[in-house]
Amino acid sequence: MLLVDARGLSCPEPLMMVSAAIKDHPGEKIQVLLSEPYSKANVEKYVKNQGKKVTVKETGSEFELIVE
């Protein structure tokens, strides 16, 4: 599983990192770590628009997204 750690970053940077990971690693599961709620919403929406499945887990003030 590929890890994209975008904690502490503001959009559009996390979105760009996830986009690159999807493009560079087709078919691979991607674990995305985020700390900003609006980044979570943007990445989640983008991933779904790409036809991918996303599972979201909230741990304290951080988010973990698993993209398949």
ROTI-846666 format. One record per residue (C-alpha): residue in one letter; residue number from 1; x, y, z. Coordinates in steps of 0.25 Angstrom, whole numbers, plus 5000, padded with zeros to 4 digits. Layout:
REM residues N
R  r    k    xx    yy    zz
R  A  NUM     X     Y     Z
...
***
This chain:
REM residues 68
R  r    k    xx    yy    zz
R  M    1  5000  5000  5000
R  L    2  5005  5014  4996
R  L    3  5006  5024  5007
R  V    4  5002  5039  5004
R  D    5  5005  5047  5016
R  A    6  4999  5061  5014
R  R    7  4997  5065  5029
R  G    8  4999  5079  5031
R  L    9  4998  5083  5016
R  S   10  4987  5092  5010
R  C   11  4979  5090  4998
R  P   12  4982  5088  4986
R  E   13  4995  5081  4990
R  P   14  4989  5069  4997
R  L   15  4980  5068  4985
R  M   16  4991  5069  4975
R  M   17  4999  5058  4983
R  V   18  4987  5048  4982
R  S   19  4985  5051  4968
R  A   20  5000  5048  4965
R  A   21  4999  5035  4973
R  I   22  4987  5030  4966
R  K   23  4993  5033  4952
R  D   24  5007  5027  4956
R  H   25  5002  5015  4963
R  P   26  4989  5010  4956
R  G   27  4982  4999  4963
R  E   28  4990  5000  4976
R  K   29  4983  5003  4989
R  I   30  4987  5017  4994
R  Q   31  4987  5021  5009
R  V   32  4985  5037  5010
R  L   33  4987  5044  5023
R  L   34  4981  5058  5025
R  S   35  4979  5068  5036
R  E   36  4970  5078  5030
R  P   37  4955  5075  5029
R  Y   38  4954  5083  5016
R  S   39  4965  5075  5010
R  K   40  4958  5062  5014
R  A   41  4946  5067  5007
R  N   42  4953  5071  4994
R  V   43  4961  5058  4993
R  E   44  4949  5049  4996
R  K   45  4941  5056  4985
R  Y   46  4953  5056  4975
R  V   47  4955  5041  4977
R  K   48  4940  5038  4975
R  N   49  4940  5046  4963
R  Q   50  4952  5037  4958
R  G   51  4943  5025  4960
R  K   52  4951  5020  4972
R  K   53  4945  5015  4985
R  V   54  4949  5022  4997
R  T   55  4948  5018  5012
R  V   56  4950  5030  5022
R  K   57  4954  5028  5037
R  E   58  4955  5039  5046
R  T   59  4965  5038  5058
R  G   60  4965  5050  5067
R  S   61  4967  5062  5058
R  E   62  4973  5055  5047
R  F   63  4967  5047  5035
R  E   64  4972  5034  5028
R  L   65  4966  5031  5014
R  I   66  4968  5017  5008
R  V   67  4967  5019  4993
R  E   68  4964  5006  4984
***
